[in-house]
């Protein structure tokens, strides 16, 4: 554990949860340690000085863990959203689609995370087939996919979030579908 961490009780809870679920991924300990040290001056900081008024401030280093630390995650999410709006998304309507799997199948993804890519490709094929049936042509929608393996209670809940254009590209051009 890094300097200044007080995570022994946090790890006790995580270990208890892992014992009940039967598996404790090694990356979890690192993420929790980094989160507990987020903003801790013992773990590093930078001094910033205003050249005009000579006022100084200390800015503590952050953990930069997305998905776990609320402060760092919110900042990275905002930056990522801005990047997507400016460089990636077309100026067309979009919808969010969530693909879930039955609870009984989730355990396979817990122990074999390489299956997550296959799950994402299957969902994309299903979505493309739906568009093809609904429009009567080989319409390819624009899709941004995010794989999520946990739920609101940090429980195992494998699901996919797709941001999908309300339309797509076929042989002719881009066209909207409502």
ABEGO torsion letter per residue (X at the ends): XBBGBBAAAAAAAAAAAAAAAGBBBAAAAAAAAAAAABGBAAAEBBBBBBAAAGBBBBBBBBAGBBGABAAAAAAAAAAAAAAAAAAABBBBBBBBBBBBBBAAAAAAAAABAAAAAAAAAAAAAAAAAAAAAAAGBBBBBBBBBBBBABBAAGBBBBBBBBBBBBEBBBAABBBBBX
